[in-house]
Amino acid sequence: MEKQENNSEIRKSGEEKNKTIRKVSARERKSLKSEGERTRKRRTKKTSDEGEGISEVVEEKERNEKSPPLFSEDIPSSYDEEFTSGQNTAGEKDTDYGVSAKREDEDIRELNEEISDYEGMPERGEVLADVNQIEKTVIPEETKEEGVQEEEENWQEEMSEEEYEEKVKAPYVEVREIPDILEGMIEVDEKGKKYILLNKISAKSISEIIEIARSLGISDPTSFRRQELIAEIMNVLYTHYGIHLYAEGVFQMIDTGSGFIRFSHNNYLQSNDDVFVSKQMIKKYGMRTGDIVLGEIIPPSEDRGKYFSLYSVEKINFAEPKKARERTLFENLTPYYPIKKFNLDWQPDGDISCRVVDIIAPIGKGQRGLIVSPPRAGKTMLMQNIAKAILTNHPDVILIVLLIDERPEEVTDWKRNIVAKYAGERQVEVVSSTFDEKPENHIKVAEMVLAKAKRLVEYGYDVVIFLDSITRLTRAYNQCVPSSGKVLTGGIDSAALQFPKKFFGAARAIEDGGSLTILATCLIDTGSRMDEVIFEEFKGTGNMEVYLDRRIAEKRIFPAIDVHRSGTRREELLISPDILPKVWLLRKVLQPMSTTDAMELLYEKMSKTRTNTEFFELLAKEG
């Protein structure tokens, strides 16, 4: 009976051992390995004495109750091994236990099944799951270390690539073929990695986004909000198609020290499609407001917030990210007169406007030009033709059209005539804030465009901004700036002129390379005294001026340029020495004529030739 009671105690110890494994704590794990090794050594000791064998098993039971084993070989695959641990050396089963093997088969089987039901139990001889796995399956959520919780809460902090793949981006399996609707949107980088830009998805209309979602198998896409649907599309593309998620836009820092990537299709205004950039990443790469950032992003989720987040930076301003910390601030660059001329000798469909400007008021890289125009004098057509000539003859130039307080149809016209035709390999965009938007939006858009242009010039690029118009931009500032108490004629506050002058004055040619050219329109003869004051403030601040005359436009002569008042400062730096005398001679011929007669003569002679070189040859022949 005594042996039978001992045998029952041994069976109970197995159950207690199984329970003990489930109660492993973080403190006890530290001593698991050493205790398990000591237990194995005791197991290897064989004894032929029946009483001695039983005492060893009892001793082992007491020790295991204090510390559970780490290795699965310490846990018997069958309690039959425990029962036979008191057998003699010959391996013959000792029936003096008082319990036959047949009677115990059922109990042993039940105990073995109970052990096999334990979640995460490894095979015999295999090391138990690592500490992280034990913690995940055994330790309650509230007992986790503080460091783990902080890491989960501060997920936006920078992580290593391995942590990122494990914690943020779930591994994907490419199991589906890419729908045809996405074929033109998927790109491949130098390493052969497929990716898609968030810009290309978010720039589409809601109907196109819904169609993309349906092609990807997203159920009931019409029930999603626009931002939620875009996030779901990006998640599906990564999870099921192996498409990496990228975004390219203009960075803007906010007051908190972090920032967002804004997009051109939103006119760089705040939207739900923006990409969040952490403080750590901003400091790491030395980002400034206006930087064009290309990088891999993380879709939004309940844990990570409602915005996409930037994970890694691939390029800043089309160059390696490390170059951003080596650049010189725009204000510290040395300005100089424009010495490299834009070639505007371009005549599409018989239009001579660009050729006239190329002779009368040549434009150089870094020019600060003012196009002074009354209403309905053809300023929009003149600017579009100049933009087309620059994009045709100088494809390396980055061109930005900034439309402030303009009509929506004008914006559409610019996009169709400029962006749609020249946006292939050329960097060209139209950014607008129409007259039906708040003055605050006019200011935000203008400031972002100027910041972007400055960052590009810091990298040595030639940037051209067409601003239509500087008069309306000044009006917007006049409505938004706090009153300074100094009101000029026409009701304009003197403080309202500060940023428009700063914007216009940013145009310059840089000695060490790069330039910022600004061609801005200024309105006159509008019947507004404020517009006249604004014109007077900006007159003379530029180094190139083109005046349009309504009387010439009413005769349907275009371009309606007043050749007597138009011109460029230090034009001898731009015009070649062999052409400059011919230009001066032409001005002498036109000077006695009226504005209308002079323009009619130019129009007649230029229409007979295709280039300005032929035009000067024709004038030489006719004397």
Buried (B, 14 or more C-beta within 10 A) or exposed (E): EEBEEBBEEBBEBBEEBBEBBEEBEBEBBEEBEEBBEEBEEEBEEEBEEBEEBBBBBBEBBEBBEEBBBBBBBBBBBBBBEBBBBBBBEEEEEEEEBEBEEEEBEEEBEEBBEEBEEEEEBEEEEEEBBEEEEBBEEBBEEEEBEEEEEEBEEEBBEEBEEEEBEEEBBEEBEEEEEBBEEBEEBBBEEEEEEBBBBBBBBBBBEEEEBBBBBBBBEBEEBEEBEBBBBBBBBBBBBBBBBBBBBBBBBBBBBEEEEBBBBBBBBBBBBEBBBBBBBBBEBBEBBBBBBBBBBBBBBBBBEEEBEEBBBBBBBBBBBEEEBEBBEEBEEBEEBEBBBBBEBBBBBBBEEEBBBBBBBBBBBBBBBBBBBBBBBBEEBBBBBBBBBBBBBBBBBBEEBBBBBBBBBBEEEBBEBBBEBBBEBBBEEBBBBBBBBBEEBEBEBBBBBBBBBBBBBBBBBBBBBBBBBBBBBBBBBBBBBBEBBEEEEEBBEBEBBBBBBBBBBEBBEBBBBBEEEBBBBBBBBBBBBEEBEBBBBBBBBBEEEBBBBBBBBBBBBEEEBBBBBBBBBBBBBEBEBBBEEEBEEBBEEBBEEBEEBEBBEBBBBBBEBBEEBBEBEEBBEEBEEEE
